[in-house]
C-alpha cells in the first residue's frame, strides 16, 4: 500500500494529511517519491495556509450535505423544458424533483445537457451547480492545457478526456450511487475491460478527475470528493477549482475575485487524505489583493505521469516506465484570465 507525497517548492505550502474519519494530523514538507502525484506553485504561503485551514475545518466537521430547499414551480422548468433561468443559485443545492427512476433521470439529463449539474440520490434529483460561463471556460481551459501535453505522443499512448462520464460505486446497480465530474481523464493504455470498472461496460475509473465549483459550495464539493471519487480503488487524483463570488470592485482595472485550486490525491490509506491548496485569483481568502498569480508561468499546477498512468502496463527497459516522462504543467494564470476577462 503506497502513500502519496508531494514535492513542494520553498515558497509553496507543505502538504497536509486530513482525516476522512475526523482525525486530523499535520505534516511537514515531504520528500518527493518516484511513484507520486505532485503539485507546486509560487503562491503566497500565508494565503495558502488560510485556505488550507478553511478546507481542513470543513473536512473535520464531517457535516453531511443536507438538502432542504425544494424547487418551486418556475425552478422546476429545468426538469420540464430545460429552462434554468429562473433558478436562484443562492438556494443551491436544490431538490428539483423526487420519486424519479434512474432511467428517467438519464433521459432528462441527456435532453437538458445537465449531467454535470444534477445528482441522482435514491430517487431524488438535486441541482448542485448551474451551467454558467465561468464554470464552462474554467474546465474548458484546464482540458485544453492537459490534453495538449500529450499531443505529440502516439495515439495509443495518449490520455483521453471522457468528459462527464457516469461512474458508479456499484456498476451492476448504477442507480444506487453514481456521479459525473466536469472532466475526467483516462489513459488509453489502461486495460479494458477493467478488473475494477466504473460502469457495467468494464470502463476503468478515470485516473484524474477535475471538478469546478462555482455555484456549488466548498463543503458540498469536498464531500463529493472524499466520499466518492477518492474512495479506495477509484480515482488517483481529484483537482477542485473553486470559483468564489465576484467582488464587484476593481484595482487598477483588474476585477477582484478569489480563485482556489485544491488537489486531493489517492494515497491508498482509508484514514488519511493529503490536501494541497493553491490560490490563483486576484484576492485571497481574507479579501486582500493577491499578486502571486499575475503573469504566465508564475503559478502552476504539476501533475506527475506516475499519477496519470497509474495502473497502466509498464514499458520494458531501457524505455521509461511510462510513455510520457514529464509532469503535466497547468498554468493557472491562463485559467484565471479566461475567468476574469
N, C-alpha and C positions, 0 to 999 in steps of 0.2 A: 504494500500500500504506500503510494508515494505522497509526499506533501509538497504543495505548490509554494514557491518562494518568489520574491521579487528582487530585481537588482534596481536600486533607487539611487539616482544621482544625488550629490551632496546638497543640492538645492531643492530636492523633491521630498515628499512625505514618505516616511518609512511605512512599510506595510503593517497592517494590524490584523489580528485574528479575532473575530467576534463570533460568539456562540449562537447557534440556532436554538439552543436549549436554554437561552437566557443566562448563560455563564460566559462572561467576557474576560479576556486577558489580553494585554497589550504586548507587542514585541518590538524589538529594536530593529535597526537596519539589518537586512539579511543578505547573505551571500548568494549570488546567482548560481543555480544549479542547471546543468545542461538540459534537463527534461522539464523545464518550467515555462509558464506563461509570464510575461513581464510587461510592465507599463512604466514609462517615465515621462516627466515633464519638467519645465522650468518654472512651475508655478510658485507663488509665494507660500512658504511653509506655514505661515500663520493663517492665511486664508484657507489652505487645505486642511489644517488642523481643526479649524472651526467647523468646516463641512464634514470632516470625519466624525467629530463628536456628535454632530447633528444626526448622522447616519447610525452611529452606534446606539444613540438614545432610542431611536425607532426600533432597532433590532432587539435591544434589551427589554423594551416594554412588552414585546411579543403580543401586541394587541391585534386581535382578529379584525379583518376588514369587514365591518358590519355595514350592510347597505340597507337603509331605511327609506330613502326617498323613492317615490313611485312616479312614473311618468304620467302627466296629465293628458287630456285629450289631444292637445296640439303636439306635445312631445312624442306621442305615440305615432305621429305621422311618419317618423323614420321607419317604423316597422311596416306601416300600411302602404306608403307610396314612395319611400326613400327620401323624404324631405326632413333634414335635421336642423333647419334654420331656426326652429322655434325652441331649441334646447338651450337652457341656461347652463353653461359649463360650471357655474358655482354650485350646482346641485349634483354634480357627479361625485361618486358613482351613482347611477340612477337605474332603478328597476324599470326596464322597458316593457316587458310582458312576462306573464307567468303561465305555468301549465302548458309548456310547449315541448313537442317532441324534438329530439336531436335532428331528425331528418328534416323537419320543417325549419329548424334553426339554420341548417346548412343551406337550404334553398333560399331563405331570406337573406342570408349573408352574401351569397353569390349575386343575388339580384340587386342588393343595395351596396355591394362592394364594401362590406362592413366587417370582414373577418378580423381585422386588426383593431377594431374599435368596440366590438361586442365580446362578451364572455358568456358561455353557457354553464350554468351551475344547477344541476339537478332539476331541470325543467324551467329554470328562470333565466331570462336573457338580461344581462346587465351592461349598460353603457359605461365604459371605463375611460374613453377618450373621444375627442371629436376630430374629424379629418380636416384640420386647419393647415394653412400654408406652411407655417413654421415647422410643424410636425413632419410634413412631407419633404420639405427641402433638406431637413436635418438628416433623416435616414437616407435620402437620395444621394447626398454628397458623401456620406460615410460609405455607402455601397460603391459609389464611383471610385473612390480612392482605394478601397480594399481590393476590388477586382482588378484594378489597373496594375497592382503589384504582380499579378500572375499572368499578365497579357503576353509575355514572351516565352512562356512555358509551352510544351507540347500539350495538346488537348487533354489527354488522359491524366496529366499531372496538375491540371488547374483545379481551382476551387470554384464551385458554382453557388450562386445565390438562389436559394429555394424560396425566397420571399416569405410570405405569411403562411408557410406550410403548417398544417394542423398536426400537432404532436400530442400523443395520448399516453397517460401513465399506464393504461390498460388497453392496448391496441385492439384486443378482442371485444372490449366493451367501451368503445370510444366515448359514449355519452356520459360515462361516469366521471371523466375528468380529462379535458383536453384544452390546449392553449395554442394561440398563434402569436408569433413575435412580429415585430416590424420588419426585421430582416434576419435571415438565418443562412449560414454558410456550411456547405458540406464538401469535403474533398472528393473528387471523382475516384480516388484510389480506394475509398472505403468499400469493403465487400458488400454486395447486395445479392441475396437477402442478408440482412444483418442478424447476428445472434441475439442482439438486444434492440429490436426495432421500435420506432416511434409510431408506427401505424400497422394496419393489417396486411400491407403490401410488402413488408420487410424493409422499409426505408430506414437507414441508420439515423440516429439522433444527430442533429447539427452539432458540430464541434464549437462553433462560435455563434452566439445569439446577440442581436442588437435590439434594445428597447428604447423608444423615445417617449418620454413622459412630458407632455405639455399641459393638457388639462388634467391628466391623471396625477394624483398626489404621490409624493415620495414614499409615504408609508405603504400605499397600495402596490406600487411597482416593486418595492423591496420585498414585500410579502410574496408576490408572484415569483420573484427571482429565487428566493431562498427555499420556498416550499415546493416549487415545481421544477424550474429549469435546472437548479443545482442539486436536486436530489441525486443519490448515488446512481452511477451508470447512465447518466443522461448527458447534458452538455458540459463542455470543458471550460468555457469562458462566456460570461454574460456581461455585456457592456451596456450600461444605462446612461442615456443622455437626458438629463433633466433640464427642461427649459422653464425657468421661473417666470413669474409675471413681469410684464413690462413696467419699468419705472419711467413714466412719461416725461421725464426731464432729460435735458441734453447737456453734454460737456464738450465744448469746442466742436459742436456739430455732430458729436457721436452719441447715439442713443444709449441709455443706461439700462443694461439688462444682465442679470446673473445667469450664467450657464455652467453646468457642472457635469462632469463625467465620472461615473463610478464603475470600477472594474471588479468583478467578482468571479474568480476562477475556482473551478472544482479542485479539491485537494485530496479526495479520497477519504476524508475524515468526516464522519457524520456529525461530530460535535462542534467543529470549528470551521469558520469561513473567512479567508483573507479578504480584506477590503482595501482599496486604494481610491483616493479622491483627487480629482484634478479640476480646479476652477479654470474656466476659459472664456468668461464673459468680460464685460466692461465694468462691473461692480462685483463685490464679493458678498458673502452671506450677511455681513453687517452693514450693507448698503454703502460701502466706501468705494471710491474709484479704484479700479484694478487695471494695471497696465502690463501685467506679465504675459499677456497674450495679445500683443498689439502689432505683430508682424509675422509673415510666413516663417515657419520653422522654429518659432520661439516657444511654442507649447505643443508638444506632440505626444501621441499615444503609440506605444510599440507593442506589437503582438507577435510572440515567438512562433516559428513554424512547428516547434515541438507541441505547442498547444493546438494549432490549426490542423496538423496532420495526425493528431492523436488517434491511435487505433489503425492507422494505415500500415500496410506491409513495408518493412524497411528495404532500402536498396542494398545490394551487395557491395562490399568493399571492392575496389577503392572509391566507389561512388559515395557521396554523402548520404547520411541516413534518410533524408527526405529530398525530393527534387527541388525544393525551394529552401535555401540556406539562410537567407537574411530575414530579419524581423520585418513585418509589415508595419510601415510607419503611417499613421493617420495624423495629418496636420490639422489640429483643432482650430487654428486661426481661420482656415478656409471654411470650416463649418460655421464658425462664428459669423463670418462675413455673409454667408448665404442667409443666415437668420436675420441679421440686423440691417442689411442693405435692401 
